[in-house]
Amino acid sequence: MDQNYFKELIKEKIDLVNLKSDYLKIQSQRTQKIMKNKACLQNLKNSLKIANIRVIGLKEEVEKEMS
């Protein structure tokens, strides 16, 4: 077999490995972004729960004062 054939084959394999590596990096970045978004959404949800509890408490206070 021709030596150029092997060189070309090795180059193609290296390119393939680089493509797979790049794909995995992109997937990892997407996963990290999703996890960060989930954490932000959970924080927002918790903040809204606290705010809702405060509003409910205030509403009950006003109702007590009015009765």
C-alpha positions in Angstrom: 0.0 0.0 0.0 1.0 3.5 -0.7 2.5 5.6 2.2 0.3 8.6 1.1 -2.8 6.4 1.6 -1.8 5.8 5.2 -1.0 9.5 5.8 -4.4 10.5 4.4 -6.1 7.8 6.5 -4.4 9.1 9.6 -5.4 12.7 8.8 -9.0 11.6 8.3 -9.0 9.8 11.7 -7.5 12.8 13.4 -10.1 15.1 11.8 -12.9 12.7 13.0 -11.5 12.7 16.6 -11.4 16.5 16.5 -15.0 16.7 15.3 -16.1 14.3 18.0 -14.2 16.3 20.6 -15.7 19.6 19.5 -19.2 18.0 19.6 -18.7 16.8 23.1 -17.5 20.2 24.2 -20.6 21.8 22.7 -22.8 19.2 24.4 -21.1 19.9 27.7 -21.6 23.6 27.4 -25.3 23.1 26.6 -25.7 20.8 29.6 -24.0 23.4 31.9 -26.2 26.2 30.5 -29.3 24.1 31.1 -28.3 23.3 34.7 -27.6 27.0 35.3 -31.0 27.9 33.9 -32.7 25.3 36.1 -30.9 26.7 39.1 -32.0 30.3 38.2 -35.6 29.1 37.7 -35.6 27.3 41.1 -34.3 30.5 42.8 -37.0 32.5 41.1 -39.6 30.0 42.1 -38.4 30.2 45.7 -38.4 34.0 45.7 -42.0 34.1 44.4 -43.1 31.6 47.1 -41.6 33.9 49.7 -43.2 37.0 48.2 -46.6 35.1 48.0 -46.3 34.2 51.7 -45.6 37.8 52.6 -48.7 39.0 50.6 -50.9 36.3 52.2 -49.6 37.3 55.6 -50.3 41.0 54.9 -53.8 40.2 53.6 -54.6 38.2 56.8 -53.3 41.1 58.9 -55.5 43.6 57.1 -58.5 41.3 57.4 -57.9 41.0 61.2 -57.7 44.8 61.5 -60.9 45.3 59.5 -62.9 42.9 61.6 
